[in-house]
Amino acid sequence: MKKIIAFAGSNSKNSINKQLATYAANQLNDVIVEVLDLNDFELPLYGIDYEVAHGIPDNAHTFLEKIKSSNGIVLSLAEHNGAYATVFKNIFDWMSRIDGKLWSDVPMLLMATSPGGRGGATALEIAKGRFPYMGGNIVADFSLPSFGQNFSEDGILDAELKANFNIAIETFQKAI
């Protein structure tokens, strides 16, 4: 059975992006899903001086191994001030010091959501532009605007957004 890792580019304990990533991963068929939480992979703020003095922390190696050992990645990015959340950028930077192609060409469903009407679109666009240079195999993407109005325990409420989400899930399912 194929193994999927799902996580949010957020360290919020009530992350809406983690809710979306978990929901999306659970829509897949015939897979084992492991939901990761960046809070379980604490890392010092990346800096070359720290790396020279202490090396690369074990949590960066562990997280990268989770990516490399998976058959698919479901990632939903939080957007802070028009970019990735710092916690995500930090783990991303640490992993890139181990392997510049850190995503390892593993098929990825890349998403973002936010309380606002753009649904994390800016962070999503940054990732879509950057990840392919680092081994990112983004096979589908999805942005969910206005999370509070468009998502519930039952899933995506807006019919058009739900249809777009389902296309992304189907595309990702075929790629894994």
C-alpha positions in Angstrom: 0.0 0.0 0.0 1.2 3.5 -0.8 2.2 5.8 2.0 1.2 9.5 1.9 2.5 12.2 4.2 0.2 15.1 4.9 1.2 18.3 6.7 0.7 22.0 6.9 3.3 24.7 6.5 2.2 26.0 9.9 2.8 25.5 13.6 -0.6 26.6 14.7 -2.2 24.1 17.0 -5.5 24.9 15.3 -4.1 25.2 11.8 -6.7 25.5 9.1 -4.0 24.3 6.6 -3.5 21.1 8.7 -7.3 20.6 8.6 -7.3 21.0 4.8 -4.2 18.7 4.3 -5.7 16.0 6.5 -9.0 16.2 4.8 -7.4 16.0 1.4 -5.2 13.0 2.3 -8.2 11.2 3.7 -10.0 11.5 0.3 -7.4 9.3 -1.3 -8.1 5.6 -1.9 -5.8 2.6 -1.0 -3.2 4.6 0.9 -1.8 4.8 4.4 -1.8 8.4 5.6 0.7 9.8 8.1 -0.2 13.4 9.2 2.9 15.3 10.3 2.9 18.3 12.6 5.8 20.8 12.4 5.6 21.2 16.1 7.0 17.7 16.5 10.1 18.7 14.5 11.4 21.7 16.4 14.5 23.3 14.9 16.7 26.2 15.7 16.4 29.1 13.3 18.6 28.2 10.3 21.9 30.0 10.1 25.3 29.0 8.7 27.1 29.8 11.9 24.8 27.4 13.8 25.3 24.7 11.1 29.1 25.0 11.3 29.1 24.9 15.1 26.5 22.2 15.7 25.8 20.4 12.4 22.3 19.8 10.9 19.8 18.9 13.6 18.3 15.4 13.7 14.8 16.7 13.2 15.7 18.0 9.8 17.1 14.6 8.8 14.0 12.8 10.2 11.5 15.1 8.4 13.5 14.7 5.1 13.4 10.9 5.5 9.6 11.0 5.9 9.4 12.8 2.6 11.9 10.5 0.8 10.1 7.4 2.1 6.6 8.5 1.0 4.8 7.8 -2.3 3.1 11.2 -2.1 3.0 14.5 -0.3 0.0 16.5 0.6 1.1 20.0 1.7 -1.1 22.9 2.6 0.9 26.2 3.1 0.0 28.9 5.5 0.6 32.4 4.3 2.1 35.0 6.6 2.6 38.4 5.1 2.5 37.2 1.5 5.0 34.3 2.0 5.5 30.9 3.6 5.1 30.8 7.4 8.5 31.1 9.1 8.3 27.6 10.6 7.9 26.1 7.2 10.7 28.2 5.6 13.0 27.1 8.4 12.4 23.4 8.0 12.6 23.8 4.2 16.0 25.6 4.6 17.4 22.9 7.0 16.3 20.1 4.6 17.9 21.9 1.6 21.2 21.8 3.4 21.0 18.0 3.5 19.7 17.6 -0.1 19.2 20.4 -2.6 16.5 18.3 -4.3 14.7 17.7 -1.0 11.3 16.9 -2.5 12.9 13.9 -4.3 10.4 14.1 -7.2 7.7 12.6 -4.9 4.3 13.5 -6.4 2.8 16.4 -4.5 -0.6 17.9 -4.0 0.2 21.5 -3.1 -2.5 23.6 -1.5 -3.1 26.7 0.6 -6.0 28.2 2.5 -6.6 31.3 4.6 -9.4 33.1 6.3 -9.2 35.7 3.5 -10.5 35.7 0.0 -7.2 34.9 -1.7 -6.8 31.6 0.0 -3.0 31.8 0.5 -2.6 32.2 -3.3 0.6 34.2 -2.9 2.4 31.6 -0.8 1.1 28.9 -3.2 2.5 30.8 -6.2 5.9 31.2 -4.5 6.0 27.5 -3.9 4.9 26.5 -7.4 7.7 28.7 -8.7 10.4 27.4 -6.3 9.7 23.8 -5.5 10.4 22.3 -9.0 14.0 23.6 -8.7 14.3 21.5 -5.6 12.9 18.2 -6.8 9.3 19.3 -6.4 6.9 17.2 -8.5 3.7 19.2 -8.1 1.1 17.2 -9.9 -1.9 19.2 -8.7 -2.6 22.3 -6.7 -5.6 23.9 -5.0 -6.3 27.1 -3.1 -9.3 27.4 -0.7 -10.3 31.0 0.0 -12.3 32.1 3.0 -11.8 28.9 4.9 -14.4 29.7 7.6 -17.1 30.1 5.0 -16.0 27.3 2.6 -15.0 24.4 4.8 -16.8 22.3 7.5 -16.4 18.9 9.0 -18.2 17.6 5.9 -15.6 19.1 3.6 -15.7 21.9 1.0 -19.0 23.6 0.9 -18.9 25.7 -2.3 -19.8 23.6 -5.3 -17.3 25.1 -7.7 -14.5 24.9 -5.2 -15.4 21.4 -4.4 -15.3 20.4 -8.1 -11.9 22.0 -8.4 -10.7 20.2 -5.3 -12.0 16.9 -6.6 -10.1 17.3 -9.8 -6.9 18.0 -7.9 -7.5 14.9 -5.7 -8.1 12.7 -8.8 -5.0 14.0 -10.5 -2.9 13.4 -7.5 -4.4 9.9 -6.9 -3.4 9.0 -10.5 0.1 10.3 -10.0 0.8 8.2 -6.9 
